[in-house]
Amino acid sequence: MPKNDRARPPGPEPRPRPVLDEVDRRIVAELLRDGRTPNVVLARAAGIAESTCLSRVRALRERGIVTGVTAEVDLARVGLPVQAMVAIGFSGHLRADVDAFADEVSRLPGVVATYNISGANDFLVHVAAPTPEALRDFVLDNLTGRPGVVHAETSLVFHVNRGSDVLSAG
């Protein structure tokens, strides 16, 4: 068999894909639907004993598959009815600039999430604001003037539909 003499590209080692059996998949699907689902309901949905379910959930956390439970908040009801995705392009791809952008921007008030992406843009920044003017000010004051940023394109979010069966993709 020929040996591949090509060096591997720099970066972290590829992670093996976590293996979930059908019971784990049912537990994770329930937690995705509602992270506060009581253990008795999880156990019933997975068809296992409650003590087994507790062990399974603990193992899912220890394996890094379940990383936390968060609340979904209706942003409009808390005074942030304007949501947008801001596509950001960089002039270069220096790791220090990309990492600094992700770290700093994700901590800004009003940022829901940042996504480092491939393609024509380098980031998507999900922002929530009280008014269109506040959104404009946020983009101008916090995004467009950052080192390396050469492009910012704002798209309003009209409605969000969350996926309901993400585990079937894998």
Secondary structure, 3 states (H helix, E strand, C coil): CCCCCCCCCCCCCCCCCCCCCHHHHHHHHHHHHCCCCCHHHHHHHHCCCHHHHHHHHHHHHHCCCCCCCCCCCCHHHHCCCEEEEEEEEECCCCHHHHHHHHHHHHCCCCEEEEEECCCCCCEEEEEEECCHHHHHHHHHHHCCCCCCEEEEEEEEECCCCCCCCHHHHC
